């Protein structure tokens, strides 16, 4: 590794974690409204990786494709954060739902495609 054309030490673990988050943010999601929920198509540099269909209670009705581990954030047309999916082994493990561009509204975990709201009680 070089910095300013001189040898330097290897990046620290924290730097690696930051790079991973940057890679995760390169994924984008296209949202399509459906009669009974929403379909999310996940893309990397415009290339389709997979999709998930959620009903109005955020249960997974179908999921396909290979999505890398990490988070995918969904923004409104105005650029406000709406949802954040956390994938592990190409499956949705956590869904965070935000107020329109504001604070966290709810967090859901998944087991067999069923959403369970996570409470801090």
KELOBA-400659 format. One line per 3 residues: number of its first residue (from 1); their letters; for each residue x, y, z of N, C-alpha, C. Coordinates in nm, 4 decimals, decimal comma. Example, Ala and Ser with C-alpha at 12.3 -4.5 7.8 and 13.67 -1.06 7.14 Angstrom:
BEGIN
1	AS	1,3190:-0,5690:0,7800:1,2300:-0,4500:0,7800:1,3200:-0,3300:0,7800  1,2850:-0,2250:0,7080:1,3670:-0,1060:0,7140:1,2900:0,0030:0,7870
END
This chain:
BEGIN
1	XXX	0,0828:-0,1167:0,0000:0,0000:0,0000:0,0000:0,0881:0,1242:0,0000  0,0445:0,2205:-0,0798:0,1202:0,3438:-0,0930:0,0300:0,4625:-0,0643  0,0898:0,5660:-0,0109:0,0208:0,6917:0,0098:0,1178:0,8017:-0,0295
4	XXX	0,0752:0,8908:-0,1213:0,1620:0,9968:-0,1734:0,2922:0,9389:-0,2290  0,2818:0,8288:-0,3037:0,3948:0,7612:-0,3687:0,4985:0,7081:-0,2703  0,4612:0,6828:-0,1454:0,5517:0,6254:-0,0456:0,4839:0,5055:0,0200
7	XXX	0,5615:0,4025:0,0535:0,5025:0,2866:0,1215:0,4410:0,3285:0,2554  0,3277:0,2665:0,2887:0,2588:0,2948:0,4142:0,2060:0,1640:0,4721  0,1588:0,1673:0,5953:0,1105:0,0457:0,6587:-0,0250:0,0051:0,6016
10	XXX	-0,0633:-0,1205:0,6267:-0,1909:-0,1718:0,5783:-0,3065:-0,0975:0,6433  -0,4205:-0,0889:0,5731:-0,5367:-0,0232:0,6337:-0,5789:-0,0977:0,7604  -0,6303:-0,0230:0,8559:-0,6758:-0,0827:0,9806:-0,8123:-0,1467:0,9605
13	XXX	-0,8531:-0,2305:1,0544:-0,9802:-0,3013:1,0459:-1,0969:-0,2050:1,0315  -1,0957:-0,0930:1,1018:-1,2043:0,0046:1,0911:-1,2163:0,0585:0,9494  -1,1034:0,0797:0,8818:-1,1076:0,1268:0,7432:-1,1740:0,0230:0,6543
16	XXX	-1,1465:-0,1051:0,6794:-1,2062:-0,2126:0,6006:-1,3572:-0,2140:0,6215  -1,4021:-0,1953:0,7447:-1,5456:-0,1926:0,7721:-1,6124:-0,0779:0,6977  -1,5485:0,0363:0,6919:-1,6029:0,1503:0,6193:-1,6140:0,1190:0,4711
19	XXX	-1,5131:0,0540:0,4158:-1,5171:0,0176:0,2742:-1,6317:-0,0789:0,2473  -1,6595:-0,1726:0,3387:-1,7693:-0,2664:0,3208:-1,9014:-0,1922:0,3153  -1,9216:-0,0963:0,4047:-2,0456:-0,0196:0,4019:-2,0595:0,0555:0,2700
22	XXX	-1,9498:0,1095:0,2188:-1,9561:0,1791:0,0905:-1,9967:0,0836:-0,0204  -1,9450:-0,0382:-0,0183:-1,9837:-0,1363:-0,1191:-2,1319:-0,1682:-0,1087  -2,1836:-0,1821:0,0140:-2,3248:-0,2107:0,0329:-2,4109:-0,0998:-0,0260
25	XXX	-2,3684:0,0250:-0,0093:-2,4476:0,1364:-0,0570:-2,4495:0,1456:-0,2092  -2,3663:0,0686:-0,2779:-2,3669:0,0697:-0,4236:-2,4887:-0,0039:-0,4793  -2,5535:-0,0876:-0,3977:-2,6750:-0,1543:-0,4410:-2,7894:-0,0549:-0,4410
28	XXX	-2,8765:-0,0673:-0,5395:-2,9941:0,0177:-0,5450:-3,1182:-0,0711:-0,5513  -3,2300:-0,0142:-0,5157:-3,3562:-0,0875:-0,5192:-3,4589:-0,0073:-0,5978  -3,5271:-0,0757:-0,6874:-3,6361:-0,0141:-0,7629:-3,7658:-0,0665:-0,7022
31	XXX	-3,8550:0,0240:-0,6646:-3,9793:-0,0130:-0,5971:-4,0955:-0,0032:-0,6954  -4,1785:-0,1082:-0,6976:-4,2992:-0,1091:-0,7787:-4,4172:-0,1347:-0,6861  -4,5149:-0,0442:-0,6872:-4,6347:-0,0609:-0,6051:-4,7224:-0,1699:-0,6660
34	XXX	-4,7701:-0,2614:-0,5815:-4,8600:-0,3684:-0,6245:-4,9926:-0,3528:-0,5495  -5,0951:-0,4249:-0,5926:-5,2258:-0,4157:-0,5275:-5,2187:-0,4563:-0,3809  -5,1358:-0,5563:-0,3494:-5,1301:-0,6063:-0,2115:-4,9935:-0,5888:-0,1473
37	XXX	-4,9151:-0,4944:-0,1931:-4,7838:-0,4733:-0,1331:-4,6893:-0,4010:-0,2276  -4,5611:-0,4386:-0,2205:-4,4590:-0,3746:-0,3043:-4,3578:-0,4786:-0,3510  -4,3050:-0,4556:-0,4727:-4,1980:-0,5398:-0,5260:-4,0709:-0,4553:-0,5282
40	XXX	-3,9623:-0,5122:-0,4760:-3,8325:-0,4464:-0,4722:-3,7379:-0,5235:-0,5631  -3,6852:-0,4573:-0,6650:-3,5843:-0,5169:-0,7527:-3,4498:-0,4601:-0,7107  -3,3534:-0,5485:-0,6830:-3,2225:-0,5068:-0,6336:-3,1220:-0,5098:-0,7480
43	XXX	-3,0484:-0,3984:-0,7640:-2,9573:-0,3799:-0,8761:-2,8192:-0,3392:-0,8265  -2,7171:-0,3805:-0,8999:-2,5805:-0,3364:-0,8745:-2,5266:-0,2834:-1,0060  -2,4985:-0,1519:-1,0105:-2,4522:-0,0855:-1,1330:-2,5478:-0,1123:-1,2494
46	XXX	-2,6788:-0,1107:-1,2206:-2,7793:-0,1311:-1,3239:-2,8047:-0,2760:-1,3593  -2,7318:-0,3704:-1,3010:-2,7480:-0,5131:-1,3300:-2,8398:-0,5772:-1,2254  -2,9418:-0,6462:-1,2724:-3,0397:-0,7110:-1,1849:-2,9735:-0,8215:-1,1030
49	XXX	-2,9966:-0,8192:-0,9708:-2,9436:-0,9232:-0,8823:-3,0535:-1,0104:-0,8233  -3,1700:-0,9519:-0,7980:-3,2792:-1,0279:-0,7388:-3,3965:-0,9391:-0,7079  -3,5026:-1,0027:-0,6547:-3,6204:-0,9245:-0,6188:-3,6871:-0,9868:-0,4974
52	XXX	-3,7685:-0,9059:-0,4317:-3,8490:-0,9502:-0,3185:-3,9846:-0,8822:-0,3284  -4,0890:-0,9575:-0,2973:-4,2240:-0,9024:-0,2934:-4,2709:-0,9111:-0,1487  -4,3120:-0,7954:-0,0946:-4,3610:-0,7887:0,0425:-4,5078:-0,7481:0,0413
55	XXX	-4,5875:-0,8094:0,1297:-4,7271:-0,7675:0,1411:-4,7362:-0,6426:0,2284  -4,8564:-0,5968:0,2540:-4,8735:-0,4710:0,3297:-4,8280:-0,4814:0,4749  -4,8159:-0,6035:0,5292:-4,7654:-0,6239:0,6657:-4,6156:-0,6565:0,6650
58	XXX	-4,5494:-0,6380:0,5502:-4,4059:-0,6592:0,5303:-4,3649:-0,8062:0,5322  -4,4602:-0,9009:0,5216:-4,4261:-1,0423:0,5071:-4,3730:-1,0652:0,3659  -4,2779:-1,1563:0,3515:-4,2194:-1,1865:0,2209:-4,3102:-1,2868:0,1506
61	XXX	-4,3673:-1,2468:0,0365:-4,4504:-1,3402:-0,0397:-4,3696:-1,4115:-0,1466  -4,2608:-1,3503:-0,1939:-4,1676:-1,4196:-0,2838:-4,0336:-1,3477:-0,2813  -3,9294:-1,4258:-0,3062:-3,7939:-1,3708:-0,3089:-3,7105:-1,4576:-0,4009
64	XXX	-3,6284:-1,3936:-0,4861:-3,5433:-1,4689:-0,5776:-3,4170:-1,3908:-0,6072  -3,3182:-1,4602:-0,6594:-3,1924:-1,3973:-0,6981:-3,0863:-1,4107:-0,5909  -2,9711:-1,3522:-0,6189:-2,8568:-1,3555:-0,5286:-2,8165:-1,2128:-0,4959
67	XXX	-2,8413:-1,1726:-0,3725:-2,8073:-1,0382:-0,3259:-2,6955:-1,0520:-0,2231  -2,5855:-0,9774:-0,2368:-2,4749:-0,9901:-0,1426:-2,5138:-0,9509:-0,0002  -2,4430:-1,0087:0,0963:-2,4657:-0,9756:0,2366:-2,4450:-0,8268:0,2585
70	XXX	-2,5256:-0,7689:0,3447:-2,5126:-0,6276:0,3778:-2,6461:-0,5577:0,3677  -2,6415:-0,4263:0,3681:-2,7654:-0,3472:0,3688:-2,7914:-0,2817:0,2342  -2,9203:-0,2656:0,2057:-2,9661:-0,1946:0,0860:-3,0667:-0,0917:0,1346
73	XXX	-3,0423:0,0334:0,1045:-3,1314:0,1415:0,1472:-3,2234:0,1813:0,0317  -3,3489:0,2100:0,0678:-3,4496:0,2500:-0,0304:-3,4874:0,3947:0,0002  -3,4777:0,4803:-0,1024:-3,5067:0,6223:-0,0879:-3,6287:0,6598:-0,1714
76	XXX	-3,6996:0,7635:-0,1276:-3,8126:0,8157:-0,2043:-3,7589:0,8926:-0,3244  -3,8484:0,9357:-0,4106:-3,8096:1,0157:-0,5259:-3,7447:1,1472:-0,4859  -3,7752:1,1948:-0,3633:-3,7167:1,3189:-0,3125:-3,5843:1,2939:-0,2406
79	XXX	-3,5389:1,1688:-0,2386:-3,4113:1,1369:-0,1750:-3,4191:1,1129:-0,0255  -3,5385:1,0881:0,0282:-3,5546:1,0630:0,1718:-3,5518:0,9131:0,1995  -3,4769:0,8741:0,3030:-3,4651:0,7332:0,3398:-3,6005:0,6796:0,3849
82	XXX	-3,6428:0,5654:0,3257:-3,7712:0,5053:0,3603:-3,7540:0,3699:0,4279  -3,6674:0,2842:0,3703:-3,6490:0,1491:0,4224:-3,5026:0,1084:0,4092  -3,4633:0,0133:0,4930:-3,3300:-0,0455:0,4828:-3,3443:-0,1957:0,5012
85	XXX	-3,3023:-0,2713:0,3993:-3,3026:-0,4169:0,4048:-3,1634:-0,4636:0,4465  -3,1558:-0,5660:0,5308:-3,0281:-0,6271:0,5653:-3,0336:-0,7714:0,5163  -2,9419:-0,8044:0,4243:-2,9368:-0,9380:0,3649:-2,8266:-1,0213:0,4272
88	XXX	-2,8539:-1,1512:0,4384:-2,7536:-1,2484:0,4787:-2,7836:-1,3753:0,4008  -2,6840:-1,4229:0,3268:-2,6991:-1,5416:0,2414:-2,8170:-1,5260:0,1450  -2,8261:-1,4089:0,0813:-2,9281:-1,3734:-0,0182:-3,0703:-1,3731:0,0355
91	XXX	-3,0872:-1,3720:0,1672:-3,2205:-1,3649:0,2255:-3,2325:-1,2392:0,3103  -3,3532:-1,1829:0,3134:-3,3776:-1,0668:0,3984:-3,3834:-1,1152:0,5429  -3,3006:-1,0564:0,6276:-3,2994:-1,0924:0,7693:-3,3630:-0,9834:0,8554
94	XXX	-3,3431:-0,8572:0,8152:-3,3954:-0,7432:0,8911:-3,4486:-0,6394:0,7932  -3,5587:-0,5761:0,8292:-3,6120:-0,4633:0,7538:-3,6349:-0,3501:0,8525  -3,5764:-0,2349:0,8230:-3,5994:-0,1149:0,9036:-3,6855:-0,0204:0,8213
97	XXX	-3,7947:0,0258:0,8821:-3,8865:0,1181:0,8158:-3,8741:0,2524:0,8854  -3,8560:0,3577:0,8054:-3,8355:0,4920:0,8583:-3,9562:0,5795:0,8301  -3,9787:0,6787:0,9178:-4,0741:0,7849:0,8857:-4,0208:0,8482:0,7574
100	XXX	-4,1040:0,9151:0,6818:-4,0598:0,9696:0,5532:-3,9398:1,0619:0,5723  -3,8203:1,0067:0,5571:-3,6971:1,0826:0,5696:-3,6596:1,1133:0,7137  -3,7331:1,0583:0,8071:-3,7090:1,0907:0,9474:-3,6560:0,9739:1,0283
103	XXX	-3,6967:0,9675:1,1567:-3,6434:0,8658:1,2473:-3,6969:0,7258:1,2158  -3,6356:0,6272:1,2781:-3,6751:0,4875:1,2633:-3,8163:0,4687:1,3168  -3,9016:0,4082:1,2365:-4,0409:0,3860:1,2738:-4,0601:0,2450:1,3306
106	XXX	-3,9999:0,1441:1,2641:-4,0147:0,0051:1,3081:-3,9012:-0,0788:1,2520  -3,8707:-0,1883:1,3220:-3,7715:-0,2848:1,2762:-3,8375:-0,4220:1,2752  -3,8208:-0,4944:1,1652:-3,8794:-0,6274:1,1507:-3,7684:-0,7298:1,1310
109	XXX	-3,7856:-0,8458:1,1928:-3,6973:-0,9595:1,1678:-3,7809:-1,0659:1,0969  -3,7140:-1,1603:1,0291:-3,7851:-1,2577:0,9476:-3,7522:-1,4008:0,9873  -3,8569:-1,4827:0,9888:-3,8428:-1,6267:1,0063:-3,9448:-1,6916:0,9145
112	XXX	-3,8974:-1,7721:0,8214:-3,9833:-1,8376:0,7225:-4,0701:-1,7382:0,6462  -4,0147:-1,6192:0,6164:-4,0834:-1,5195:0,5375:-4,1841:-1,4344:0,6136  -4,2049:-1,4649:0,7411:-4,2983:-1,3881:0,8227:-4,2254:-1,2773:0,8978
115	XXX	-4,2813:-1,1573:0,8905:-4,2214:-1,0410:0,9578:-4,2680:-1,0355:1,1024  -4,1719:-1,0172:1,1929:-4,2028:-0,9988:1,3341:-4,1429:-0,8658:1,3759  -4,2266:-0,7788:1,4311:-4,1770:-0,6478:1,4715:-4,0882:-0,6632:1,5940
118	XXX	-3,9728:-0,6002:1,5875:-3,8744:-0,6062:1,6957:-3,9040:-0,4937:1,7930  -3,9187:-0,5297:1,9201:-3,9471:-0,4288:2,0226:-3,8331:-0,4279:2,1235  -3,8010:-0,3120:2,1778:-3,6939:-0,2972:2,2751:-3,7468:-0,2979:2,4176
121	X	-3,8383:-0,3884:2,4498:-3,8953:-0,3938:2,5854:-3,8261:-0,4977:2,6672
END
